[in-house]
Amino acid sequence: NKPLIILNLSGDPDPVDYVDQGVAVVVYDADDLKNAILSLLNDDSMLAKNRKRFIERNLYAVDGRATERVIQCVKSMIKRKTHE
């Protein structure tokens, strides 16, 4: 739940689409970093709004139960395989 700033001083295309998905602000020039920080400290509501959707879409759930879900998935796959 923190604003994200991508600092891309290389001139290369952004390798991850955080900005396109609306969860980060990109800064291509070091001189613009201060303004980006101040702007987000003042209001990051747009990023915050998109953050929850981004997490659900890309990370499913951040609830500390990932291992449990993987184990259940593996058990289910094993069960299906033994019944074939």
C-alpha positions as a Markdown table, in Angstrom:
| # | Residue | x | y | z |
|---|---|---|---|---|
| 1 | Asn | 0.0 | 0.0 | 0.0 |
| 2 | Lys | 2.8 | 2.4 | -0.9 |
| 3 | Pro | 3.0 | 4.5 | -4.0 |
| 4 | Leu | 5.5 | 3.2 | -6.5 |
| 5 | Ile | 7.9 | 5.3 | -8.6 |
| 6 | Ile | 9.8 | 3.6 | -11.5 |
| 7 | Leu | 13.0 | 5.5 | -12.0 |
| 8 | Asn | 14.1 | 4.7 | -15.5 |
| 9 | Leu | 17.2 | 6.7 | -16.4 |
| 10 | Ser | 18.4 | 4.2 | -19.0 |
| 11 | Gly | 16.2 | 5.4 | -21.9 |
| 12 | Asp | 15.2 | 1.7 | -22.5 |
| 13 | Pro | 11.6 | 0.8 | -22.6 |
| 14 | Asp | 10.1 | 0.0 | -19.2 |
| 15 | Pro | 10.5 | -3.8 | -18.7 |
| 16 | Val | 7.4 | -4.2 | -16.6 |
| 17 | Asp | 4.0 | -2.6 | -17.3 |
| 18 | Tyr | 3.4 | -1.2 | -13.8 |
| 19 | Val | 2.8 | 2.3 | -15.3 |
| 20 | Asp | 0.5 | 1.0 | -18.1 |
| 21 | Gln | -1.5 | -0.8 | -15.4 |
| 22 | Gly | -1.8 | 2.4 | -13.4 |
| 23 | Val | 0.0 | 1.3 | -10.2 |
| 24 | Ala | 3.2 | 3.3 | -10.7 |
| 25 | Val | 4.5 | 6.6 | -11.9 |
| 26 | Val | 7.6 | 6.6 | -14.1 |
| 27 | Val | 10.4 | 9.2 | -14.0 |
| 28 | Tyr | 12.8 | 9.3 | -16.9 |
| 29 | Asp | 14.8 | 12.3 | -15.7 |
| 30 | Ala | 16.4 | 12.6 | -12.3 |
| 31 | Asp | 15.4 | 16.2 | -12.1 |
| 32 | Asp | 11.7 | 15.1 | -12.2 |
| 33 | Leu | 12.0 | 12.7 | -9.2 |
| 34 | Lys | 11.4 | 15.3 | -6.5 |
| 35 | Asn | 8.2 | 16.5 | -8.2 |
| 36 | Ala | 7.0 | 12.9 | -8.6 |
| 37 | Ile | 7.6 | 12.2 | -4.9 |
| 38 | Leu | 5.9 | 15.4 | -3.8 |
| 39 | Ser | 2.9 | 14.7 | -6.1 |
| 40 | Leu | 2.4 | 11.2 | -4.7 |
| 41 | Leu | 2.8 | 12.4 | -1.1 |
| 42 | Asn | 0.1 | 14.8 | -1.8 |
| 43 | Asp | -2.3 | 12.4 | -3.5 |
| 44 | Asp | -1.8 | 8.8 | -4.6 |
| 45 | Ser | -5.5 | 7.9 | -4.8 |
| 46 | Met | -5.3 | 6.9 | -8.5 |
| 47 | Leu | -2.5 | 4.5 | -7.9 |
| 48 | Ala | -4.2 | 3.2 | -4.7 |
| 49 | Lys | -7.4 | 2.6 | -6.6 |
| 50 | Asn | -5.6 | 0.5 | -9.2 |
| 51 | Arg | -3.3 | -1.3 | -6.8 |
| 52 | Lys | -5.9 | -3.7 | -5.4 |
| 53 | Arg | -7.0 | -4.8 | -8.8 |
| 54 | Phe | -3.4 | -5.2 | -9.9 |
| 55 | Ile | -2.6 | -7.4 | -6.9 |
| 56 | Glu | -5.7 | -9.6 | -7.4 |
| 57 | Arg | -5.0 | -10.0 | -11.1 |
| 58 | Asn | -1.2 | -10.7 | -10.8 |
| 59 | Leu | -0.7 | -12.1 | -7.3 |
| 60 | Tyr | -4.2 | -13.6 | -6.7 |
| 61 | Ala | -4.2 | -13.0 | -2.9 |
| 62 | Val | -1.7 | -11.7 | -0.4 |
| 63 | Asp | -3.0 | -13.5 | 2.6 |
| 64 | Gly | -0.1 | -15.7 | 3.8 |
| 65 | Arg | -1.8 | -18.8 | 2.5 |
| 66 | Ala | 0.0 | -19.3 | -0.8 |
| 67 | Thr | 1.8 | -22.5 | 0.3 |
| 68 | Glu | -1.5 | -24.0 | 1.5 |
| 69 | Arg | -3.1 | -23.3 | -2.0 |
| 70 | Val | -0.1 | -24.8 | -3.8 |
| 71 | Ile | -0.4 | -27.9 | -1.6 |
| 72 | Gln | -4.1 | -28.3 | -2.3 |
| 73 | Cys | -3.4 | -27.8 | -6.0 |
| 74 | Val | -0.8 | -30.6 | -5.9 |
| 75 | Lys | -3.0 | -32.9 | -4.0 |
| 76 | Ser | -5.8 | -32.3 | -6.4 |
| 77 | Met | -3.5 | -33.0 | -9.4 |
| 78 | Ile | -2.2 | -36.2 | -7.8 |
| 79 | Lys | -5.8 | -37.4 | -7.0 |
| 80 | Arg | -6.9 | -36.8 | -10.6 |
| 81 | Lys | -3.8 | -38.6 | -11.9 |
| 82 | Thr | -4.4 | -41.7 | -9.8 |
| 83 | His | -8.0 | -41.9 | -11.0 |
| 84 | Glu | -7.1 | -41.8 | -14.7 |
